[in-house]
Amino acid sequence: MDLMDTAVVKGTLADGTEVLAVSVEAGTAPDAWRTLRAAHASTGLWPFLVDPRTPNILDKLPRPMQEKERHRGAAEIFAAAEFFATAETLATTDARGSAGKAPFPSPRADQVSSAVRATTIGLVPAEYGGVEVPGLLDWDGALGTSGIEHTAVLADWRRRFGAELMTLTGDRIELHVPRPPATPEGIKAVALEQTGYCPGVLFQSGGTLWSFQWE
């Protein structure tokens, strides 16, 4: 049976657009995500894994419209003083570790999405890559940062590295990144961006899975 044949409506966006979801067996979510991603050209829907715990972010729909201040773009966010204060502090702390220790960890070969046990995959009308989904859902998993600002950062990483939204839970964003930086200089530069974006970054810039968690 086609996965899309099992899709159900979970709620609506502020403009009335329906958000769908499909249920999958535990352990099959990453493969199902790839299948639904491949079908994007015909469905126009971007898939993302959600937290297997309940309630999850899809249970918060519909979300009310709220008046918001102007949102910053990626360049403005990366240039902000508080952004670099966070990144440079973490980089300096790491650099003062044991002799010979790299300032940022090397990617692990066994990196696996934290939502590998997910049994629900959300589906939202979005461009290929799904980077606007946090903005569409008005995601609030990182206090002080709007969903649209998350979209600005992810869109910049999509332009540079091909980043695609894979997981969106109550407190975590995970990206599949097919073209991560490959040089030591490039890895360090993007790692600074990542730690400024999220001090709780789990898997960093040298691998194809980038995972961020906020407290």
C-alpha positions in Angstrom: 0.0 0.0 0.0 1.2 3.5 -0.8 2.1 5.4 2.3 0.1 8.4 1.1 -3.0 6.3 1.0 -2.8 6.1 4.8 -2.4 9.8 5.4 -4.7 11.5 7.9 -5.3 15.2 8.6 -3.7 16.3 11.8 -4.7 19.9 11.8 -4.3 23.1 9.8 -1.9 26.0 9.4 -3.0 29.6 10.1 -4.2 30.0 6.5 -6.3 26.8 6.6 -3.7 24.6 4.8 -4.0 21.0 6.0 -1.1 19.2 7.7 -1.1 15.5 7.2 0.6 12.6 8.9 1.2 8.9 8.3 1.9 6.2 10.8 4.8 3.7 10.3 6.2 0.8 12.2 8.9 1.5 14.8 12.3 1.3 13.2 11.1 2.0 9.6 10.7 5.8 9.9 14.0 6.8 8.2 13.3 4.6 5.2 9.7 5.9 5.0 11.0 9.4 5.2 13.3 8.8 2.2 10.3 7.3 0.3 8.1 10.3 1.0 10.9 12.7 0.2 11.3 11.0 -3.2 7.6 11.5 -3.8 7.7 15.2 -3.1 7.7 16.1 -6.8 4.2 14.6 -7.1 2.8 15.3 -3.7 4.3 18.8 -2.9 4.4 17.6 0.7 7.6 17.6 2.8 8.0 14.8 5.3 9.5 15.1 8.8 9.9 12.7 11.7 8.2 13.7 14.9 8.8 12.7 18.5 7.4 9.3 19.3 6.2 10.6 22.6 2.8 12.3 23.0 1.7 15.0 22.7 3.9 15.9 19.8 4.1 19.0 17.7 1.3 17.9 15.4 -1.0 17.7 18.4 -0.6 21.5 18.8 -2.4 22.3 15.6 -4.0 24.6 14.7 -1.7 27.3 16.0 -3.2 30.8 16.5 -1.9 33.7 14.5 0.1 36.2 16.5 1.5 39.6 15.8 5.3 39.4 15.7 8.2 41.8 15.4 10.3 41.8 12.2 12.2 38.6 11.9 16.0 38.5 11.2 17.5 36.8 8.2 20.4 34.3 8.4 23.1 36.9 7.7 21.7 39.1 10.5 21.4 36.2 12.9 25.0 35.0 12.2 26.3 38.6 12.6 24.5 39.2 15.9 26.7 39.9 18.9 25.0 37.3 21.1 25.4 34.7 18.4 29.2 35.1 18.2 29.5 35.4 22.0 28.0 31.9 22.3 30.0 30.4 19.5 33.3 31.8 20.5 32.9 30.9 24.2 32.2 27.3 23.3 35.1 27.2 20.9 37.5 28.7 23.4 36.4 26.2 26.1 36.9 23.3 23.7 40.2 24.5 22.6 41.5 24.6 26.2 40.9 20.9 26.6 43.5 18.2 26.6 46.6 18.6 24.4 46.0 17.6 20.8 42.2 17.6 21.2 40.4 19.0 18.2 38.3 22.2 18.9 35.3 20.4 17.5 34.5 16.7 17.5 34.9 14.7 14.3 31.8 13.2 12.9 30.9 9.7 14.0 30.4 6.9 11.4 27.3 5.6 13.4 25.3 8.8 13.5 21.6 7.9 13.6 18.6 10.2 13.8 17.2 10.5 17.3 13.8 9.9 15.9 14.7 6.5 14.5 12.0 5.0 16.8 9.4 7.5 15.5 6.1 6.0 14.4 4.6 9.2 12.9 5.8 11.3 10.0 4.3 14.8 9.4 3.6 16.1 5.9 3.4 19.8 5.1 3.1 21.6 1.8 6.6 23.0 1.3 9.4 23.4 -1.2 11.9 20.5 -1.6 14.1 20.4 1.5 11.4 21.5 3.9 13.4 24.3 5.5 10.4 26.6 5.8 8.5 24.0 7.9 9.5 25.5 11.3 8.2 28.8 10.1 5.0 27.4 8.7 4.3 25.6 12.0 5.5 28.6 14.1 7.8 26.2 15.9 8.7 27.3 19.4 11.1 24.6 20.5 13.9 27.1 21.1 12.8 29.9 23.5 13.6 33.4 22.1 13.8 32.2 18.5 10.8 32.3 16.2 10.0 29.5 13.7 10.7 32.0 10.8 14.2 32.7 12.2 14.9 29.0 12.3 13.8 28.8 8.6 16.2 31.7 7.8 19.1 29.7 9.2 18.1 26.4 7.7 17.6 28.0 4.3 21.1 29.4 4.4 22.5 26.0 5.1 20.3 24.5 2.4 21.8 27.0 -0.2 25.3 26.2 0.9 25.2 22.5 1.8 21.9 21.1 0.5 20.4 20.8 4.0 17.0 19.1 4.3 14.7 19.0 7.3 14.5 15.4 8.6 13.2 15.6 12.2 11.2 18.2 14.1 10.2 17.4 17.6 9.3 19.5 20.6 12.9 20.4 21.3 15.0 19.1 18.4 15.7 19.8 14.8 17.7 17.3 12.6 18.9 17.9 9.1 20.1 15.6 6.4 23.1 17.4 4.8 24.3 15.7 1.6 27.1 18.2 1.0 28.7 19.0 4.4 31.9 21.1 4.5 35.0 18.9 3.8 38.0 21.0 4.8 39.2 21.5 8.4 38.7 25.3 7.9 35.2 24.8 6.5 34.2 22.4 9.3 35.4 24.8 12.0 33.6 27.8 10.4 30.3 26.0 10.2 30.7 24.5 13.7 30.9 28.0 15.0 27.7 28.8 13.2 26.1 25.7 14.7 27.1 26.3 18.3 25.9 29.9 18.0 22.6 28.7 16.6 22.3 25.9 19.3 24.7 25.4 22.2 23.2 21.9 22.5 24.4 20.8 19.0 24.8 17.0 19.0 26.2 16.0 15.6 28.3 18.7 14.0 29.3 20.0 10.6 31.6 17.2 9.2 28.8 14.6 8.9 25.6 14.3 6.9 23.3 14.3 10.0 23.2 17.6 11.9 21.3 17.4 15.1 20.3 20.3 17.4 18.5 20.1 20.8 17.4 23.0 23.0 16.6 22.7 26.7 
